[in-house]
Amino acid sequence: MKSDAKSTIEAGKAILGIEFGSTRIKAVLIDQDNKPIAQGSHTWENQQVDGLWTYSVEAIWYGLQDCYADLRANVKSLYDIEIETLAAIGISAMMHGYMAFNEKEEILVPFRTWRNTNTAQAAAALSELFVYNIPLRWSISHLYQAILDNEEHVKDIDFLTTLAGFVHWQITGQKVLGIGDASGMIPIDPDTKDYSAEMVAKFDQLVAPKGYDWKLLDILPKVLPAGANAGFLTPEGAGKLDVSGHLKAGIPVCPPEGDAGTGMVATNAVKQRTGNVSAGTSSFSMIVLEKDLSKPYEMIDMVTTPDGSLVAMVHCNNCTSDLNAWVNLFKEYQELMGIPVDMDEIYGKLYNHALTGQADCGGLISYNYISGEPVTGLADGRPLFVRSSGDKFNLANFMRTHLYASVGVLKIGNDILFNEEKIKVDRITGHGGLFKTRGVGQRVLAAAINSPISVMETAGEGGAWGIALLGSYLVNNEKHQSLADFLEERVFIGDAGVEVVPTAEEVAGFNAYIESYKAGLPIEEAAVKHKR
């Protein structure tokens, strides 16, 4: 109801969630019933500087301010009012990476994002030291790689954080991090809900010969669970967010989280034996565990929910980018033929046509590696479509293989969880761009991981809504409920989404496809080696 939303904003009871995604910064304003009432966005792209993927600090602030200005304009247009104050704010961003600052709060090297794969030596050494899988993109891998490379800046580090932690610090003055995002800096002890004391001690001992002035805990943010006090918007922070000067200081800000944590919240998947799959530019699956895995696996990362439960995460650097590039080729053809272009129609027609293809894609294979893919051991990527002369090459199989490729690596990781570790899951929810065309990406994913997949109507709201819900949990949790109960009873209220169950034929077809895919990986390796 428009008038209710207007009065919520006027009364300062709306909650703002902002998430920095890989290609878009999104703001969502929600009401007291946790429903979105306004949105804003800003499109941005990473750059490669000195061989590393980054976003400049200037781009971060410009993007945040432009996103908020877009939200303000939309509120003005919808309700003819200004946003003066809010009940709470939450900041979320792509997880992990490396933002190092000196004591003058100056960034020491450009922000190194999750996308960089230059940390293989450090990640391998730390995984061995900790007897725990340490992924390439984790902050501790970036830090140790900088140490191994004798980078001059390391001695000057006063604070090391993630993108969400950086923005939160700058608008509140608090050097804190939500436990989910913190679990991608260095592993979390599920009992203490803090950085693993054993691993911190091992790291300090490892780098002691370097003689740095700092110990690891001196430079890391403080770990906070969902619902904890994480500070308030300062006058400087209000000015950094809203350059028009209307937004007032003093607003509570919830612990900053990573996009994995907000994805779990947005899909009601923080309870044990639930899971979710996020599928967009990159993809990841999150399965909330009842107990630790029997041993570390190189392709499975252990992180936590925003309230500290252990999560097995399979993270893939590549998902829909190559698929989108092929769809754009069909768009170009349509334009060439003088046919009006409606991208939703193009996606809908091509995706649904893919479902008429053969369950094993007729022998066709696609490697969607725009960048390197750690799960399959590729440090760099070359998008590749492969077929033999005898394969069934038609449009349906062609589109189906690109849809399969978007979740192929995800399947390889999840096969370990379900087949080797015998993990039990009651519900898996999908969200992200792959599921926008109703029923198609969902059916492909269900076949890939041989599990029913639910998609909610709210799945498109994404992480900005998820972090707004964490803001709501901070200020509206009068009953002192657990995060899982708060989501179940206050947000989703029985909404489990629309479920798709895979057929035996679809599962068998995807299994056949993935065997060909794995057998063909040397072709991708050769392309990386020989195609510049």
Secondary structure, DSSP 8 states (H G I E B T S, - for coil): -HHHHHHHHHTT--EEEEEE-SSEEEEEEE-TTS-EEEEEEEE---EEETTEEE--HHHHHHHHHHHHHHHHHHHHHHHS------SEEEEEES---BEEE-TTS-BSS--B-TT--TTHHHHHHHHHHHTS---TTSHHHHHHHHHHTT-GGGGG-SEEE-HHHHHHHHHH---EEEHHHHTTTS-EETTTTEE-HHHHHHHHHHHGGG--S--HHHHS-EEE-TTS---B--HHHHHHH-TTS-S-S--BB---EEHHHHHHHHTT--STTEEEEEESSSEEEEEE-SS--SS--TT-EEEE-TT--EEEEEEES-SSHHHHHHHHHHHHHHHHTT----HHHHHHHHHHHHTTS-TTGGG-EEE--SS-BGGGTBSS---EEE--TTS--SHHHHHHHHHHHHHHHHHHHHHIIIIIS----SEEEEESGGGSSTTHHHHHHHHHHTS-EEE-GGGGGHHHHHHHHHHHHHHH-TT---HHHHIIIIIITT---EEE---HHHHHHHHHHHHHHHHTHHHHHHHHHH--
